[in-house]
Structure formats: structure tokens, C-alpha cells
């Protein structure tokens, strides 16, 4: 199961939610080349990209850049 499957489960399964989730991605130039995205900022989960937007800024982030998906309770997916 990859990051897209995990994000879809968080979005659509009645027992889970994107709210409160944190997604760590590779972000070149950021400290440690990593950035954390809030689950509630994900506007769309596409076939190759997740769409993230706050306000006027909207970006597509490919799933191969996702390093970790976690909820407040636990890490539910991490790249090996």
C-alpha cells in the first residue's frame, strides 16, 4: 500500500480523517530538504499527484516525494 492508497483511506473511510494528519515530503531547499503538510490542506488526491492548497497558492505534489504519513496517534506509512 503506497501513500496515495493511505491518503484515500484517510479521506474516505468513516473511521479515519485527513484532519490532523501530517504528511512529510521531500522539499528541496527547505531545512533538511523536508516539509510537513497538514492533511486538511490536501484539496484533491489524483492519480499521480496530490493537490495541496492554502489560499491562492495551490501546488501538485507527486507521490514519490512523500516520505511519511502520520495521524496524531501513530505513523501509518513511511518510505523505506
PDB file of N, CA, C and O in Angstrom:
ATOM      1  N   UNK A   1       0.853  -1.172   0.000  1.00  0.00           N
ATOM      2  CA  UNK A   1       0.000   0.000   0.000  1.00  0.00           C
ATOM      3  C   UNK A   1       0.901   1.238   0.000  1.00  0.00           C
ATOM      4  O   UNK A   1       1.773   1.371   0.859  1.00  0.00           O
ATOM      5  N   UNK A   2       0.693   2.134  -0.954  1.00  0.00           N
ATOM      6  CA  UNK A   2       1.507   3.335  -1.070  1.00  0.00           C
ATOM      7  C   UNK A   2       0.836   4.560  -0.478  1.00  0.00           C
ATOM      8  O   UNK A   2      -0.259   4.463   0.076  1.00  0.00           O
ATOM      9  N   UNK A   3       1.488   5.724  -0.593  1.00  0.00           N
ATOM     10  CA  UNK A   3       0.938   6.934   0.023  1.00  0.00           C
ATOM     11  C   UNK A   3      -0.421   7.346  -0.544  1.00  0.00           C
ATOM     12  O   UNK A   3      -1.267   7.847   0.197  1.00  0.00           O
ATOM     13  N   UNK A   4      -0.643   7.144  -1.837  1.00  0.00           N
ATOM     14  CA  UNK A   4      -1.943   7.502  -2.420  1.00  0.00           C
ATOM     15  C   UNK A   4      -3.063   6.675  -1.792  1.00  0.00           C
ATOM     16  O   UNK A   4      -4.114   7.213  -1.445  1.00  0.00           O
ATOM     17  N   UNK A   5      -2.839   5.371  -1.645  1.00  0.00           N
ATOM     18  CA  UNK A   5      -3.842   4.495  -1.032  1.00  0.00           C
ATOM     19  C   UNK A   5      -4.125   4.907   0.412  1.00  0.00           C
ATOM     20  O   UNK A   5      -5.278   4.937   0.844  1.00  0.00           O
ATOM     21  N   UNK A   6      -3.075   5.221   1.143  1.00  0.00           N
ATOM     22  CA  UNK A   6      -3.230   5.633   2.544  1.00  0.00           C
ATOM     23  C   UNK A   6      -4.023   6.935   2.626  1.00  0.00           C
ATOM     24  O   UNK A   6      -4.929   7.053   3.452  1.00  0.00           O
ATOM     25  N   UNK A   7      -3.696   7.908   1.783  1.00  0.00           N
ATOM     26  CA  UNK A   7      -4.410   9.191   1.809  1.00  0.00           C
ATOM     27  C   UNK A   7      -5.877   9.012   1.435  1.00  0.00           C
ATOM     28  O   UNK A   7      -6.753   9.633   2.037  1.00  0.00           O
ATOM     29  N   UNK A   8      -6.149   8.164   0.445  1.00  0.00           N
ATOM     30  CA  UNK A   8      -7.548   7.892   0.086  1.00  0.00           C
ATOM     31  C   UNK A   8      -8.301   7.238   1.238  1.00  0.00           C
ATOM     32  O   UNK A   8      -9.466   7.553   1.479  1.00  0.00           O
ATOM     33  N   UNK A   9      -7.641   6.333   1.946  1.00  0.00           N
ATOM     34  CA  UNK A   9      -8.286   5.695   3.093  1.00  0.00           C
ATOM     35  C   UNK A   9      -8.598   6.731   4.174  1.00  0.00           C
ATOM     36  O   UNK A   9      -9.687   6.723   4.748  1.00  0.00           O
ATOM     37  N   UNK A  10      -7.651   7.615   4.449  1.00  0.00           N
ATOM     38  CA  UNK A  10      -7.894   8.665   5.443  1.00  0.00           C
ATOM     39  C   UNK A  10      -9.049   9.570   5.020  1.00  0.00           C
ATOM     40  O   UNK A  10      -9.843  10.008   5.852  1.00  0.00           O
ATOM     41  N   UNK A  11      -9.133   9.844   3.721  1.00  0.00           N
ATOM     42  CA  UNK A  11     -10.177  10.753   3.228  1.00  0.00           C
ATOM     43  C   UNK A  11     -11.560  10.104   3.215  1.00  0.00           C
ATOM     44  O   UNK A  11     -12.541  10.742   3.598  1.00  0.00           O
ATOM     45  N   UNK A  12     -11.651   8.856   2.783  1.00  0.00           N
ATOM     46  CA  UNK A  12     -12.960   8.266   2.510  1.00  0.00           C
ATOM     47  C   UNK A  12     -13.480   7.281   3.554  1.00  0.00           C
ATOM     48  O   UNK A  12     -14.693   7.093   3.652  1.00  0.00           O
ATOM     49  N   UNK A  13     -12.620   6.656   4.324  1.00  0.00           N
ATOM     50  CA  UNK A  13     -13.076   5.660   5.305  1.00  0.00           C
ATOM     51  C   UNK A  13     -13.723   6.376   6.493  1.00  0.00           C
ATOM     52  O   UNK A  13     -13.156   7.336   7.015  1.00  0.00           O
ATOM     53  N   UNK A  14     -14.895   5.925   6.922  1.00  0.00           N
ATOM     54  CA  UNK A  14     -15.606   6.621   8.004  1.00  0.00           C
ATOM     55  C   UNK A  14     -14.869   6.619   9.347  1.00  0.00           C
ATOM     56  O   UNK A  14     -15.160   7.453  10.204  1.00  0.00           O
ATOM     57  N   UNK A  15     -13.935   5.708   9.542  1.00  0.00           N
ATOM     58  CA  UNK A  15     -13.207   5.652  10.815  1.00  0.00           C
ATOM     59  C   UNK A  15     -11.963   6.539  10.849  1.00  0.00           C
ATOM     60  O   UNK A  15     -11.311   6.648  11.888  1.00  0.00           O
ATOM     61  N   UNK A  16     -11.629   7.173   9.724  1.00  0.00           N
ATOM     62  CA  UNK A  16     -10.404   7.964   9.635  1.00  0.00           C
ATOM     63  C   UNK A  16     -10.703   9.357   9.109  1.00  0.00           C
ATOM     64  O   UNK A  16     -11.823   9.644   8.688  1.00  0.00           O
ATOM     65  N   UNK A  17      -9.685  10.228   9.137  1.00  0.00           N
ATOM     66  CA  UNK A  17      -9.855  11.590   8.642  1.00  0.00           C
ATOM     67  C   UNK A  17      -8.495  12.161   8.252  1.00  0.00           C
ATOM     68  O   UNK A  17      -7.472  11.834   8.853  1.00  0.00           O
ATOM     69  N   UNK A  18      -8.504  13.021   7.230  1.00  0.00           N
ATOM     70  CA  UNK A  18      -7.286  13.743   6.874  1.00  0.00           C
ATOM     71  C   UNK A  18      -6.995  14.845   7.890  1.00  0.00           C
ATOM     72  O   UNK A  18      -5.852  15.278   8.038  1.00  0.00           O
ATOM     73  N   UNK A  19      -8.031  15.290   8.581  1.00  0.00           N
ATOM     74  CA  UNK A  19      -7.858  16.348   9.574  1.00  0.00           C
ATOM     75  C   UNK A  19      -6.945  15.843  10.689  1.00  0.00           C
ATOM     76  O   UNK A  19      -7.196  14.792  11.278  1.00  0.00           O
ATOM     77  N   UNK A  20      -5.910  16.582  10.967  1.00  0.00           N
ATOM     78  CA  UNK A  20      -4.945  16.191  11.984  1.00  0.00           C
ATOM     79  C   UNK A  20      -3.795  15.359  11.454  1.00  0.00           C
ATOM     80  O   UNK A  20      -2.799  15.160  12.150  1.00  0.00           O
ATOM     81  N   UNK A  21      -3.920  14.865  10.216  1.00  0.00           N
ATOM     82  CA  UNK A  21      -2.831  14.086   9.622  1.00  0.00           C
ATOM     83  C   UNK A  21      -1.692  15.018   9.212  1.00  0.00           C
ATOM     84  O   UNK A  21      -1.911  16.187   8.894  1.00  0.00           O
ATOM     85  N   UNK A  22      -0.483  14.481   9.227  1.00  0.00           N
ATOM     86  CA  UNK A  22       0.688  15.215   8.768  1.00  0.00           C
ATOM     87  C   UNK A  22       1.384  14.370   7.714  1.00  0.00           C
ATOM     88  O   UNK A  22       1.605  13.173   7.900  1.00  0.00           O
ATOM     89  N   UNK A  23       1.727  15.017   6.597  1.00  0.00           N
ATOM     90  CA  UNK A  23       2.402  14.334   5.506  1.00  0.00           C
ATOM     91  C   UNK A  23       3.765  14.992   5.331  1.00  0.00           C
ATOM     92  O   UNK A  23       3.842  16.188   5.049  1.00  0.00           O
ATOM     93  N   UNK A  24       4.829  14.234   5.494  1.00  0.00           N
ATOM     94  CA  UNK A  24       6.182  14.757   5.324  1.00  0.00           C
ATOM     95  C   UNK A  24       6.620  14.465   3.899  1.00  0.00           C
ATOM     96  O   UNK A  24       6.538  13.329   3.430  1.00  0.00           O
ATOM     97  N   UNK A  25       7.091  15.517   3.209  1.00  0.00           N
ATOM     98  CA  UNK A  25       7.507  15.375   1.811  1.00  0.00           C
ATOM     99  C   UNK A  25       8.937  15.868   1.631  1.00  0.00           C
ATOM    100  O   UNK A  25       9.464  16.612   2.459  1.00  0.00           O
ATOM    101  N   UNK A  26       9.554  15.438   0.535  1.00  0.00           N
ATOM    102  CA  UNK A  26      10.835  15.997   0.112  1.00  0.00           C
ATOM    103  C   UNK A  26      10.531  17.359  -0.497  1.00  0.00           C
ATOM    104  O   UNK A  26       9.707  17.477  -1.404  1.00  0.00           O
ATOM    105  N   UNK A  27      11.209  18.393   0.016  1.00  0.00           N
ATOM    106  CA  UNK A  27      11.007  19.761  -0.475  1.00  0.00           C
ATOM    107  C   UNK A  27      12.386  20.406  -0.575  1.00  0.00           C
ATOM    108  O   UNK A  27      12.910  20.922   0.412  1.00  0.00           O
ATOM    109  N   UNK A  28      12.965  20.375  -1.762  1.00  0.00           N
ATOM    110  CA  UNK A  28      14.320  20.880  -1.969  1.00  0.00           C
ATOM    111  C   UNK A  28      14.435  22.336  -1.513  1.00  0.00           C
ATOM    112  O   UNK A  28      13.597  23.175  -1.844  1.00  0.00           O
ATOM    113  N   UNK A  29      15.480  22.610  -0.755  1.00  0.00           N
ATOM    114  CA  UNK A  29      15.727  23.965  -0.286  1.00  0.00           C
ATOM    115  C   UNK A  29      15.154  24.249   1.093  1.00  0.00           C
ATOM    116  O   UNK A  29      15.554  25.217   1.740  1.00  0.00           O
ATOM    117  N   UNK A  30      14.237  23.434   1.544  1.00  0.00           N
ATOM    118  CA  UNK A  30      13.688  23.595   2.895  1.00  0.00           C
ATOM    119  C   UNK A  30      14.706  23.035   3.891  1.00  0.00           C
ATOM    120  O   UNK A  30      15.580  22.256   3.512  1.00  0.00           O
ATOM    121  N   UNK A  31      14.596  23.429   5.161  1.00  0.00           N
ATOM    122  CA  UNK A  31      15.509  22.850   6.146  1.00  0.00           C
ATOM    123  C   UNK A  31      15.440  21.320   6.120  1.00  0.00           C
ATOM    124  O   UNK A  31      14.362  20.733   6.202  1.00  0.00           O
ATOM    125  N   UNK A  32      16.596  20.696   6.006  1.00  0.00           N
ATOM    126  CA  UNK A  32      16.703  19.233   5.943  1.00  0.00           C
ATOM    127  C   UNK A  32      16.035  18.651   4.687  1.00  0.00           C
ATOM    128  O   UNK A  32      15.823  17.442   4.600  1.00  0.00           O
ATOM    129  N   UNK A  33      15.707  19.514   3.717  1.00  0.00           N
ATOM    130  CA  UNK A  33      15.027  19.125   2.466  1.00  0.00           C
ATOM    131  C   UNK A  33      13.686  18.440   2.716  1.00  0.00           C
ATOM    132  O   UNK A  33      13.261  17.596   1.927  1.00  0.00           O
ATOM    133  N   UNK A  34      13.018  18.803   3.818  1.00  0.00           N
ATOM    134  CA  UNK A  34      11.718  18.218   4.162  1.00  0.00           C
ATOM    135  C   UNK A  34      10.729  19.319   4.517  1.00  0.00           C
ATOM    136  O   UNK A  34      11.100  20.388   5.002  1.00  0.00           O
ATOM    137  N   UNK A  35       9.469  19.024   4.263  1.00  0.00           N
ATOM    138  CA  UNK A  35       8.376  19.930   4.631  1.00  0.00           C
ATOM    139  C   UNK A  35       7.209  19.072   5.106  1.00  0.00           C
ATOM    140  O   UNK A  35       6.983  17.977   4.590  1.00  0.00           O
ATOM    141  N   UNK A  36       6.475  19.572   6.086  1.00  0.00           N
ATOM    142  CA  UNK A  36       5.305  18.859   6.594  1.00  0.00           C
ATOM    143  C   UNK A  36       4.054  19.578   6.114  1.00  0.00           C
ATOM    144  O   UNK A  36       3.920  20.793   6.262  1.00  0.00           O
ATOM    145  N   UNK A  37       3.138  18.801   5.532  1.00  0.00           N
ATOM    146  CA  UNK A  37       1.868  19.326   5.020  1.00  0.00           C
ATOM    147  C   UNK A  37       0.749  18.820   5.914  1.00  0.00           C
ATOM    148  O   UNK A  37       0.737  17.656   6.313  1.00  0.00           O
ATOM    149  N   UNK A  38      -0.180  19.696   6.223  1.00  0.00           N
ATOM    150  CA  UNK A  38      -1.347  19.286   7.010  1.00  0.00           C
ATOM    151  C   UNK A  38      -2.340  18.571   6.097  1.00  0.00           C
ATOM    152  O   UNK A  38      -2.560  18.986   4.959  1.00  0.00           O
ATOM    153  N   UNK A  39      -2.930  17.505   6.599  1.00  0.00           N
ATOM    154  CA  UNK A  39      -3.900  16.744   5.821  1.00  0.00           C
ATOM    155  C   UNK A  39      -5.062  17.585   5.337  1.00  0.00           C
ATOM    156  O   UNK A  39      -5.560  17.378   4.230  1.00  0.00           O
ATOM    157  N   UNK A  40      -5.504  18.539   6.159  1.00  0.00           N
ATOM    158  CA  UNK A  40      -6.642  19.374   5.764  1.00  0.00           C
ATOM    159  C   UNK A  40      -6.312  20.333   4.623  1.00  0.00           C
ATOM    160  O   UNK A  40      -7.218  20.934   4.045  1.00  0.00           O
ATOM    161  N   UNK A  41      -5.009  20.487   4.284  1.00  0.00           N
ATOM    162  CA  UNK A  41      -4.615  21.332   3.154  1.00  0.00           C
ATOM    163  C   UNK A  41      -4.637  20.582   1.824  1.00  0.00           C
ATOM    164  O   UNK A  41      -4.459  21.195   0.772  1.00  0.00           O
ATOM    165  N   UNK A  42      -4.851  19.269   1.851  1.00  0.00           N
ATOM    166  CA  UNK A  42      -4.945  18.486   0.616  1.00  0.00           C
ATOM    167  C   UNK A  42      -6.336  18.702   0.027  1.00  0.00           C
ATOM    168  O   UNK A  42      -7.347  18.397   0.659  1.00  0.00           O
ATOM    169  N   UNK A  43      -6.366  19.233  -1.197  1.00  0.00           N
ATOM    170  CA  UNK A  43      -7.647  19.535  -1.843  1.00  0.00           C
ATOM    171  C   UNK A  43      -8.104  18.434  -2.790  1.00  0.00           C
ATOM    172  O   UNK A  43      -9.294  18.307  -3.077  1.00  0.00           O
ATOM    173  N   UNK A  44      -7.148  17.632  -3.277  1.00  0.00           N
ATOM    174  CA  UNK A  44      -7.502  16.553  -4.210  1.00  0.00           C
ATOM    175  C   UNK A  44      -6.426  15.471  -4.154  1.00  0.00           C
ATOM    176  O   UNK A  44      -5.241  15.765  -4.001  1.00  0.00           O
ATOM    177  N   UNK A  45      -6.855  14.227  -4.279  1.00  0.00           N
ATOM    178  CA  UNK A  45      -5.930  13.098  -4.339  1.00  0.00           C
ATOM    179  C   UNK A  45      -6.053  12.514  -5.740  1.00  0.00           C
ATOM    180  O   UNK A  45      -6.949  11.719  -6.019  1.00  0.00           O
ATOM    181  N   UNK A  46      -5.133  12.923  -6.619  1.00  0.00           N
ATOM    182  CA  UNK A  46      -5.190  12.496  -8.007  1.00  0.00           C
ATOM    183  C   UNK A  46      -4.454  11.188  -8.232  1.00  0.00           C
ATOM    184  O   UNK A  46      -3.986  10.556  -7.286  1.00  0.00           O
ATOM    185  N   UNK A  47      -4.354  10.785  -9.502  1.00  0.00           N
ATOM    186  CA  UNK A  47      -3.718   9.502  -9.811  1.00  0.00           C
ATOM    187  C   UNK A  47      -2.202   9.549  -9.648  1.00  0.00           C
ATOM    188  O   UNK A  47      -1.601   8.546  -9.264  1.00  0.00           O
ATOM    189  N   UNK A  48      -1.576  10.675  -9.926  1.00  0.00           N
ATOM    190  CA  UNK A  48      -0.127  10.779  -9.816  1.00  0.00           C
ATOM    191  C   UNK A  48       0.350  11.835  -8.847  1.00  0.00           C
ATOM    192  O   UNK A  48       1.517  11.854  -8.454  1.00  0.00           O
ATOM    193  N   UNK A  49      -0.567  12.720  -8.462  1.00  0.00           N
ATOM    194  CA  UNK A  49      -0.220  13.849  -7.607  1.00  0.00           C
ATOM    195  C   UNK A  49      -1.300  14.069  -6.565  1.00  0.00           C
ATOM    196  O   UNK A  49      -2.462  13.717  -6.770  1.00  0.00           O
ATOM    197  N   UNK A  50      -0.902  14.659  -5.440  1.00  0.00           N
ATOM    198  CA  UNK A  50      -1.897  15.205  -4.525  1.00  0.00           C
ATOM    199  C   UNK A  50      -1.855  16.714  -4.721  1.00  0.00           C
ATOM    200  O   UNK A  50      -0.788  17.300  -4.900  1.00  0.00           O
ATOM    201  N   UNK A  51      -3.008  17.322  -4.686  1.00  0.00           N
ATOM    202  CA  UNK A  51      -3.128  18.760  -4.862  1.00  0.00           C
ATOM    203  C   UNK A  51      -3.255  19.381  -3.480  1.00  0.00           C
ATOM    204  O   UNK A  51      -4.121  19.010  -2.688  1.00  0.00           O
ATOM    205  N   UNK A  52      -2.371  20.333  -3.209  1.00  0.00           N
ATOM    206  CA  UNK A  52      -2.327  20.965  -1.900  1.00  0.00           C
ATOM    207  C   UNK A  52      -2.505  22.453  -2.103  1.00  0.00           C
ATOM    208  O   UNK A  52      -1.884  23.046  -2.985  1.00  0.00           O
ATOM    209  N   UNK A  53      -3.353  23.057  -1.288  1.00  0.00           N
ATOM    210  CA  UNK A  53      -3.564  24.482  -1.437  1.00  0.00           C
ATOM    211  C   UNK A  53      -4.044  25.141  -0.172  1.00  0.00           C
ATOM    212  O   UNK A  53      -4.874  24.610   0.567  1.00  0.00           O
ATOM    213  N   UNK A  54      -3.497  26.312   0.053  1.00  0.00           N
ATOM    214  CA  UNK A  54      -3.978  27.175   1.118  1.00  0.00           C
ATOM    215  C   UNK A  54      -4.085  28.566   0.515  1.00  0.00           C
ATOM    216  O   UNK A  54      -3.102  29.101   0.001  1.00  0.00           O
ATOM    217  N   UNK A  55      -5.255  29.144   0.575  1.00  0.00           N
ATOM    218  CA  UNK A  55      -5.446  30.460  -0.023  1.00  0.00           C
ATOM    219  C   UNK A  55      -5.304  30.404  -1.526  1.00  0.00           C
ATOM    220  O   UNK A  55      -5.925  29.568  -2.183  1.00  0.00           O
ATOM    221  N   UNK A  56      -4.486  31.292  -2.079  1.00  0.00           N
ATOM    222  CA  UNK A  56      -4.299  31.358  -3.530  1.00  0.00           C
ATOM    223  C   UNK A  56      -3.211  30.408  -4.025  1.00  0.00           C
ATOM    224  O   UNK A  56      -3.139  30.118  -5.219  1.00  0.00           O
ATOM    225  N   UNK A  57      -2.372  29.926  -3.123  1.00  0.00           N
ATOM    226  CA  UNK A  57      -1.279  29.033  -3.513  1.00  0.00           C
ATOM    227  C   UNK A  57      -1.769  27.590  -3.592  1.00  0.00           C
ATOM    228  O   UNK A  57      -2.205  27.020  -2.592  1.00  0.00           O
ATOM    229  N   UNK A  58      -1.693  27.007  -4.782  1.00  0.00           N
ATOM    230  CA  UNK A  58      -2.073  25.607  -4.978  1.00  0.00           C
ATOM    231  C   UNK A  58      -0.954  24.928  -5.763  1.00  0.00           C
ATOM    232  O   UNK A  58      -0.489  25.444  -6.779  1.00  0.00           O
ATOM    233  N   UNK A  59      -0.528  23.757  -5.272  1.00  0.00           N
ATOM    234  CA  UNK A  59       0.568  23.038  -5.924  1.00  0.00           C
ATOM    235  C   UNK A  59       0.222  21.563  -6.059  1.00  0.00           C
ATOM    236  O   UNK A  59      -0.610  21.033  -5.322  1.00  0.00           O
ATOM    237  N   UNK A  60       0.877  20.909  -7.015  1.00  0.00           N
ATOM    238  CA  UNK A  60       0.757  19.463  -7.191  1.00  0.00           C
ATOM    239  C   UNK A  60       2.024  18.823  -6.639  1.00  0.00           C
ATOM    240  O   UNK A  60       3.133  19.226  -6.988  1.00  0.00           O
ATOM    241  N   UNK A  61       1.855  17.833  -5.784  1.00  0.00           N
ATOM    242  CA  UNK A  61       2.999  17.140  -5.203  1.00  0.00           C
ATOM    243  C   UNK A  61       2.926  15.676  -5.621  1.00  0.00           C
ATOM    244  O   UNK A  61       1.968  14.983  -5.280  1.00  0.00           O
ATOM    245  N   UNK A  62       3.940  15.195  -6.361  1.00  0.00           N
ATOM    246  CA  UNK A  62       3.921  13.789  -6.776  1.00  0.00           C
ATOM    247  C   UNK A  62       4.125  12.871  -5.575  1.00  0.00           C
ATOM    248  O   UNK A  62       4.831  13.214  -4.626  1.00  0.00           O
ATOM    249  N   UNK A  63       3.506  11.719  -5.631  1.00  0.00           N
ATOM    250  CA  UNK A  63       3.556  10.782  -4.505  1.00  0.00           C
ATOM    251  C   UNK A  63       4.958  10.255  -4.221  1.00  0.00           C
ATOM    252  O   UNK A  63       5.244   9.851  -3.094  1.00  0.00           O
ATOM    253  N   UNK A  64       5.841  10.252  -5.228  1.00  0.00           N
ATOM    254  CA  UNK A  64       7.194   9.753  -4.968  1.00  0.00           C
ATOM    255  C   UNK A  64       7.973  10.673  -4.028  1.00  0.00           C
ATOM    256  O   UNK A  64       9.042  10.297  -3.548  1.00  0.00           O
ATOM    257  N   UNK A  65       7.453  11.868  -3.761  1.00  0.00           N
ATOM    258  CA  UNK A  65       8.100  12.780  -2.810  1.00  0.00           C
ATOM    259  C   UNK A  65       7.614  12.597  -1.375  1.00  0.00           C
ATOM    260  O   UNK A  65       8.175  13.187  -0.452  1.00  0.00           O
ATOM    261  N   UNK A  66       6.585  11.792  -1.182  1.00  0.00           N
ATOM    262  CA  UNK A  66       6.055  11.576   0.167  1.00  0.00           C
ATOM    263  C   UNK A  66       6.998  10.647   0.937  1.00  0.00           C
ATOM    264  O   UNK A  66       7.345   9.561   0.471  1.00  0.00           O
ATOM    265  N   UNK A  67       7.399  11.099   2.119  1.00  0.00           N
ATOM    266  CA  UNK A  67       8.286  10.312   2.977  1.00  0.00           C
ATOM    267  C   UNK A  67       7.539   9.616   4.101  1.00  0.00           C
ATOM    268  O   UNK A  67       7.890   8.505   4.495  1.00  0.00           O
ATOM    269  N   UNK A  68       6.486  10.287   4.625  1.00  0.00           N
ATOM    270  CA  UNK A  68       5.799   9.734   5.793  1.00  0.00           C
ATOM    271  C   UNK A  68       4.388  10.305   5.875  1.00  0.00           C
ATOM    272  O   UNK A  68       4.158  11.471   5.556  1.00  0.00           O
ATOM    273  N   UNK A  69       3.447   9.464   6.309  1.00  0.00           N
ATOM    274  CA  UNK A  69       2.068   9.880   6.587  1.00  0.00           C
ATOM    275  C   UNK A  69       1.784   9.465   8.024  1.00  0.00           C
ATOM    276  O   UNK A  69       1.958   8.304   8.393  1.00  0.00           O
ATOM    277  N   UNK A  70       1.341  10.433   8.833  1.00  0.00           N
ATOM    278  CA  UNK A  70       1.052  10.118  10.230  1.00  0.00           C
ATOM    279  C   UNK A  70      -0.215  10.813  10.697  1.00  0.00           C
ATOM    280  O   UNK A  70      -0.583  11.881  10.208  1.00  0.00           O
ATOM    281  N   UNK A  71      -0.861  10.182  11.646  1.00  0.00           N
ATOM    282  CA  UNK A  71      -2.018  10.764  12.320  1.00  0.00           C
ATOM    283  C   UNK A  71      -1.545  11.167  13.710  1.00  0.00           C
ATOM    284  O   UNK A  71      -0.417  10.851  14.089  1.00  0.00           O
ATOM    285  N   UNK A  72      -2.386  11.862  14.479  1.00  0.00           N
ATOM    286  CA  UNK A  72      -1.957  12.204  15.842  1.00  0.00           C
ATOM    287  C   UNK A  72      -1.620  10.969  16.690  1.00  0.00           C
ATOM    288  O   UNK A  72      -0.853  11.060  17.648  1.00  0.00           O
ATOM    289  N   UNK A  73      -2.192   9.831  16.335  1.00  0.00           N
ATOM    290  CA  UNK A  73      -1.973   8.613  17.119  1.00  0.00           C
ATOM    291  C   UNK A  73      -0.694   7.866  16.751  1.00  0.00           C
ATOM    292  O   UNK A  73      -0.004   7.342  17.626  1.00  0.00           O
ATOM    293  N   UNK A  74      -0.371   7.818  15.427  1.00  0.00           N
ATOM    294  CA  UNK A  74       0.776   6.998  15.023  1.00  0.00           C
ATOM    295  C   UNK A  74       1.196   7.276  13.587  1.00  0.00           C
ATOM    296  O   UNK A  74       0.467   7.899  12.815  1.00  0.00           O
ATOM    297  N   UNK A  75       2.389   6.799  13.251  1.00  0.00           N
ATOM    298  CA  UNK A  75       2.863   6.813  11.861  1.00  0.00           C
ATOM    299  C   UNK A  75       2.168   5.654  11.161  1.00  0.00           C
ATOM    300  O   UNK A  75       2.262   4.508  11.600  1.00  0.00           O
ATOM    301  N   UNK A  76       1.456   5.964  10.051  1.00  0.00           N
ATOM    302  CA  UNK A  76       0.733   4.888   9.369  1.00  0.00           C
ATOM    303  C   UNK A  76       1.393   4.447   8.062  1.00  0.00           C
ATOM    304  O   UNK A  76       1.058   3.397   7.514  1.00  0.00           O
ATOM    305  N   UNK A  77       2.335   5.258   7.566  1.00  0.00           N
ATOM    306  CA  UNK A  77       3.095   4.848   6.383  1.00  0.00           C
ATOM    307  C   UNK A  77       4.408   5.608   6.394  1.00  0.00           C
ATOM    308  O   UNK A  77       4.444   6.798   6.707  1.00  0.00           O
ATOM    309  N   UNK A  78       5.488   4.917   6.050  1.00  0.00           N
ATOM    310  CA  UNK A  78       6.798   5.560   5.958  1.00  0.00           C
ATOM    311  C   UNK A  78       7.601   4.891   4.860  1.00  0.00           C
ATOM    312  O   UNK A  78       7.649   3.666   4.753  1.00  0.00           O
ATOM    313  N   UNK A  79       8.239   5.735   4.038  1.00  0.00           N
ATOM    314  CA  UNK A  79       9.074   5.204   2.951  1.00  0.00           C
ATOM    315  C   UNK A  79      10.265   4.475   3.550  1.00  0.00           C
ATOM    316  O   UNK A  79      10.881   4.952   4.503  1.00  0.00           O
ATOM    317  N   UNK A  80      10.582   3.335   2.994  1.00  0.00           N
ATOM    318  CA  UNK A  80      11.723   2.541   3.491  1.00  0.00           C
ATOM    319  C   UNK A  80      12.997   2.971   2.853  1.00  0.00           C
ATOM    320  O   UNK A  80      14.055   2.416   3.151  1.00  0.00           O
TER     321      UNK A  80
END
